[in-house]
Amino acid sequence: MIKSQCKQQEHFKKVPGPPPAGAFKARPTAPTSFRKFYERGDFPIALEHDTKGNKIAWKVEIEKLDYHHYLPLFFDGLCETEHPWEFFARQGVHDMLEHGGSKILPVIPQLIIPIKNALGKREHKVLCTTLKILQHLVVSADMVGEALVPYYRQILPVMNIFKNKNLNSGDGIDYSQQKRENVGDLIQETLEVFERNGGDDAFINIKYMIPTYESCMLN
């Protein structure tokens, strides 16, 4: 019995090694609430083509939207990888962040689970999209950066796994840096934006979750 307990104690003392083999593998996701709402025609949006490509034609003024209702739903759609859902969710979030102002901060707690789900999908395109949106979110309104700090424990674990993964090495995406689709680089950028905009407690909380992160504000 004592030997058995000793073995168990030894087992728990082991230092964790590198991420397991499946850590980088994309996870399947169920159909999103965003897709269901879109297919029911519940969003005031349509697809518009112009000389620069696709954009969203909003049927109402973005500033007048109920952000508590719509912003979490559009964030939920960040898990989508197929057209048109992926485009509408991604562009819709950017549009709402651009025009949201003071409406954004009160909705932050409702965005955490959709953000966590999108990062947790571990799919390359979804990761890149979500990281760019996090950078936009942090600078979209006053105090948003500080408001995210208590949620780092939910947002940062997947970033810690992918932080040193360079998709130029063997993944066949040698154009990734020009298109800002290198996950490792985007994570570094995102963490620096978090630190610059997260107030006095940002760095220590990032460092706790991602020990390899070094402050970008020491120099």
C-alpha positions in Angstrom: 0.0 0.0 0.0 2.8 2.4 1.0 4.8 1.5 -2.2 1.7 2.2 -4.2 1.2 5.6 -2.6 4.9 6.5 -3.2 4.6 5.6 -6.9 1.5 7.8 -7.1 3.4 10.7 -5.5 6.4 10.1 -7.9 4.0 10.2 -10.8 2.5 13.6 -9.8 6.0 15.1 -9.4 7.0 14.5 -13.0 7.8 17.6 -14.9 5.4 18.0 -17.9 7.1 17.5 -21.2 6.3 19.1 -24.6 2.7 19.2 -25.9 1.3 15.7 -26.7 1.3 14.6 -30.3 -2.3 15.7 -30.9 -2.0 19.1 -29.3 -1.9 21.0 -32.6 -4.6 18.9 -34.3 -7.8 20.8 -35.2 -10.9 19.9 -33.2 -14.3 19.3 -34.7 -17.1 21.7 -33.7 -20.8 21.5 -33.7 -22.8 23.9 -35.9 -22.7 27.4 -34.4 -25.5 29.5 -33.0 -24.3 32.1 -35.5 -25.0 29.8 -38.4 -28.5 28.9 -37.1 -29.4 32.6 -36.7 -28.0 33.4 -40.1 -30.0 30.7 -41.8 -33.2 31.9 -40.1 -32.6 35.3 -41.5 -32.2 36.9 -38.1 -29.2 39.1 -38.9 -29.7 42.5 -40.6 -26.9 41.8 -43.1 -26.4 41.0 -46.8 -23.4 40.2 -49.0 -22.3 43.1 -51.2 -19.6 43.0 -53.9 -17.5 45.9 -54.9 -14.2 46.5 -56.7 -12.3 45.6 -53.5 -14.1 42.3 -53.0 -16.9 41.2 -50.6 -18.2 43.4 -47.8 -21.3 43.3 -45.5 -24.2 45.5 -46.4 -25.8 46.3 -43.0 -29.5 46.9 -43.2 -29.4 49.1 -40.0 -26.9 51.5 -38.6 -24.2 49.4 -36.8 -24.2 51.9 -33.9 -27.8 51.2 -33.2 -27.4 47.4 -32.9 -28.0 45.7 -29.5 -24.4 44.7 -28.8 -25.4 42.4 -25.9 -27.4 40.3 -28.4 -25.4 40.5 -31.6 -21.7 40.8 -30.7 -21.5 37.4 -28.8 -23.4 35.7 -31.7 -20.9 37.1 -34.2 -18.0 36.0 -32.0 -19.6 32.6 -31.8 -19.3 32.4 -35.6 -15.5 32.7 -35.5 -15.5 28.9 -35.3 -16.9 28.7 -38.9 -14.6 27.8 -41.7 -17.0 27.7 -44.7 -18.4 30.5 -46.8 -20.5 32.6 -46.3 -20.6 32.0 -42.5 -16.9 32.5 -42.0 -16.9 35.8 -43.9 -20.0 37.2 -42.3 -18.8 36.3 -38.7 -15.2 37.7 -39.2 -16.2 40.8 -41.1 -19.2 41.4 -38.9 -17.1 41.4 -35.7 -14.6 43.8 -37.2 -17.4 46.1 -38.3 -19.1 46.0 -34.9 -15.7 46.7 -33.1 -15.1 49.6 -35.4 -18.4 51.2 -34.6 -19.1 50.0 -31.1 -17.4 52.5 -28.8 -18.7 52.4 -25.3 -21.1 49.5 -26.1 -18.2 47.0 -26.3 -16.8 47.0 -22.7 -20.1 45.8 -21.0 -20.2 42.8 -23.4 -16.7 41.5 -22.7 -17.9 38.7 -20.2 -20.2 37.3 -22.9 -17.4 37.1 -25.4 -15.0 34.9 -23.4 -16.6 31.5 -24.1 -16.9 32.2 -27.9 -13.2 33.3 -27.9 -12.2 30.3 -26.0 -14.1 28.0 -28.3 -12.6 29.5 -31.4 -9.1 29.2 -30.1 -9.8 25.7 -28.8 -10.8 24.6 -32.3 -7.0 24.8 -33.1 -7.7 25.2 -36.8 -5.1 27.3 -38.6 -7.5 29.8 -40.3 -9.7 30.1 -37.2 -6.7 30.7 -35.0 -5.4 33.5 -37.3 -8.8 35.2 -37.6 -9.4 35.0 -33.8 -5.9 36.4 -33.0 -6.4 39.4 -35.3 -9.8 40.0 -33.8 -8.4 39.9 -30.3 -5.9 42.6 -31.3 -8.8 44.7 -32.7 -10.9 44.0 -29.6 -8.3 45.2 -27.2 -7.9 48.6 -28.9 -11.6 49.0 -29.9 -12.6 51.0 -26.8 -11.3 52.3 -23.5 -10.6 49.8 -20.7 -11.2 46.7 -22.9 -7.6 45.6 -22.5 -7.8 45.8 -18.7 -11.2 44.0 -18.7 -9.6 41.0 -20.5 -6.9 40.5 -17.9 -9.1 38.4 -15.5 -9.9 36.1 -18.4 -6.3 35.3 -19.5 -6.6 31.9 -17.8 -9.3 31.0 -20.3 -7.9 32.7 -23.4 -4.1 32.0 -23.2 -3.6 28.2 -22.8 -4.0 27.5 -26.5 -1.7 30.4 -27.3 0.9 28.8 -25.0 0.7 25.6 -27.0 1.1 27.4 -30.4 3.4 30.2 -29.4 6.5 28.6 -30.9 4.9 26.8 -33.8 6.2 28.4 -37.0 4.0 27.3 -39.9 6.7 28.2 -42.4 8.6 25.0 -41.3 7.1 22.1 -43.1 3.5 23.1 -43.2 3.6 24.3 -46.8 2.6 27.9 -46.0 5.7 29.9 -47.1 3.6 33.0 -47.9 2.2 33.2 -44.3 4.3 36.2 -43.1 3.1 38.4 -46.0 -0.5 37.5 -45.3 -0.2 37.6 -41.5 -1.1 33.9 -41.2 1.9 32.7 -39.2 0.3 31.6 -35.9 3.5 32.0 -33.8 4.0 35.5 -35.0 0.4 36.4 -34.5 0.4 35.1 -31.0 3.5 37.2 -30.2 1.8 40.3 -31.7 -1.4 39.6 -29.7 0.4 39.1 -26.4 2.3 42.4 -26.9 -1.0 44.2 -27.7 -2.4 42.7 -24.5 0.5 43.8 -22.5 0.5 47.4 -23.9 -3.2 47.8 -23.3 -3.8 45.7 -20.2 -2.6 48.0 -17.5 -0.2 47.2 -14.6 -1.3 43.6 -14.1 -1.1 42.5 -17.7 2.5 41.3 -17.9 2.6 39.3 -14.7 -0.7 37.5 -15.7 0.6 36.8 -19.3 3.9 35.5 -17.8 2.0 33.2 -15.4 0.2 31.5 -18.3 3.0 31.7 -20.9 6.3 31.5 -19.1 8.4 32.0 -22.2 6.8 35.5 -22.9 9.2 38.4 -22.3 7.9 41.9 -21.8 7.8 44.2 -24.8 7.8 47.3 -22.6 11.1 47.0 -20.7 13.1 48.9 -23.3 
